[in-house]
Amino acid sequence: MFCFVCGAAASYILTADRMPTLQKSRPGPLAILGIVFVAALLVVLGVKSFSRDLVEVRAAGVNHQNLVSSVSTNGKVEPVDEFQAHAMAPGVVEEIFVEVGQKVKAGQLLVKLNDSDAAARLASATAALRSAEVSAHDVQQNGSQDERIGMAGDLNRAQMQQKQATSDVQALRSLQQKGAASAAEVTAAEQRLLTANSTLQSLQQRTTGRYSSAERARSQAQLVDAQAALKAANVGYASVNIRTPKSGTVYSIPVAEYDFVPAGEDLMDVADLNRIQIRAYFDEPEIGKLAPGQAVKIVWDAKPTQAWHGHIERAPTTVITYGTRNVGECLITVDDARGDLLPNTNVTVTVTTAQRFNVLSVPREALHTEGGDFVYRVIGGKLIRTPVVIGIFNLTRVEIVSGLTDKDTVALNATSNRDLSPGLAVKVIE
């Protein structure tokens, strides 16, 4: 532009020098073209300068929706009340009478182990108890039957001897008064009477108090010990023929016939599969949202089209370390179990921690929390920072308690990397 104008001016001066009269010359074609080009350039630069200040943003309207706030985690299914059959002693599985999935009634025989060792222990314990009972009876009766018969005979003889000795003393004393018996004979008779009295007294004591209190206590302790041993042997013998104490469904048989099992080995599991619970672990930041009675949705990958429902039975009461996580343990009761959710399976549980109906809400990405909760309203092509009070929220939306109306539009983010700020000129795009 500058060159074309300078050229036109120079042409005008030269013409003025050559012509005797003052006369303006018309601009040439090149000068006109330069002027038009400069004007167009200025217009383009102005438009670009104006449009450069408009930031393209995504926006959303404020509207009413139902909001559900929830937290999810994994859990494991377990029976509420189950019977686990264990081997009381080492042995071999002789026979299994049921199969997995079979419904059983209380008292039904489940499995039988080889009982040779258990029978031997039972026989030994029974013999020991009988011996202890006989000993205790003998102590209580002051001896065995044979001993009591012998003592009865000895007592009768002693009584007869004492009676005879008494009669002899009396007779000799009478004869001594008549001079027919000497004093030595009377003394000898009296000595025999003393011996007979002593023997009789000793036998009478043996008949009524042969055993001391310590001996009686020891005999009673031996009897109690033998009774306990027999009880344990009976339990061991009964355990080789294992019966279920409750009705339910057999859901696990980890052994097979002819397997050798050590003491304490799990043989079979029975439970009512209509009464199950889920043990779940929630991360520490989520524990404060949980409370007993909250609704729970349960899904199992093995049946993706089916869902179960329950409620929190016991909320976490402490924080524990579970692997690399700090978690709280939660028990969830399944309300609609129908025997189709198997124990020990891993499921996903979603707890509804809060639920609000027809509340004012915005997309969660519209909320800013730097220095307090606020959003950017779009008014007249500019952003207006507006403080808000929020309620519940989920992964996508947040409740607005106050600060906005359903006629407002809020900015979500810029299509470029530019940060939003108050007063920023914006252009809303779809």
Summary of the structure (lengths in Angstrom):
residues: 430
radius of gyration: 54.5
end to end distance: 42.0
largest distance: 219.4
contacts: 1239
relative contact order: 0.18
helix: 37%
strand: 35%
